[in-house]
Amino acid sequence: MKTLTKAEEQVMKVLWKLGSGLLMEIVDGMPKPQPHKNTVATILKTLVDKGFVDIENLGRIHRYHPSVSKEEYSKDTLTSVAKGYFEGSFSNIISFLVDEDKLSVKELELLLKQLKQNKKQ
């Protein structure tokens, strides 16, 4: 899967939240200061070209739909980070987060509890 630029990711986050949207709905969902609608339209065209967004034509206007789910993109991005920076090991990622005080022992215990519950199901 191709990667997103920061600007593309911002637009995708709005689309994922909306489910679908017209150009001005997407612009209105952007963080302040909001980019100009022409900028967002250009980003949307790029996202269509990359295969992240589909267009539904409604006469002269377009409704944009994400063609890649947030979960699918997140999974692919995390896998790429693991491969690129942690020898492909997710446990190395967890160790790094603990070492950097980004994940507490209590949070690790909760994760372990969730894993054990998921295995039972």
C-alpha positions, 0 to 999 in steps of 0.5 A, a space after each residue: 500500500 502506498 503511504 500518505 503525506 501528512 496533508 493526505 492523512 489529515 483529509 483521510 482522517 476527516 473522510 474516515 470520520 464522516 464516512 463520505 463527504 462533499 468537498 465543503 463538508 471535508 474542508 469544514 471537518 479539517 483542523 483550524 486553520 482550514 486549508 483552502 477548498 482548492 488545496 483540499 480538492 487537489 489532495 482528494 484528486 491525489 488520493 483518488 489517483 493513489 486508490 485511497 478514495 472513490 468518487 461518486 458523481 452527483 451531477 456537477 459535484 462529487 461525493 468522496 468515499 474512503 476506499 481504504 479503511 482506517 484499520 487497514 491503513 493503520 495495520 499496513 503503516 504499523 507493519 511498515 514501521 515494524 519492518 523498517 525500524 524494529 526488525 519486523 518485531 512487534 515485541 521490539 516495538 512494545 519494548 521500545 515504548 516501555 523504554 521510552 515511558 510511552 507504555 506503563 506496566 499497568 497498561 502492559 498488564 491490561 494488554 496481556 489481560 485482553 490478549 488472554 481474553 481474546 484467546 479464550 474466545 
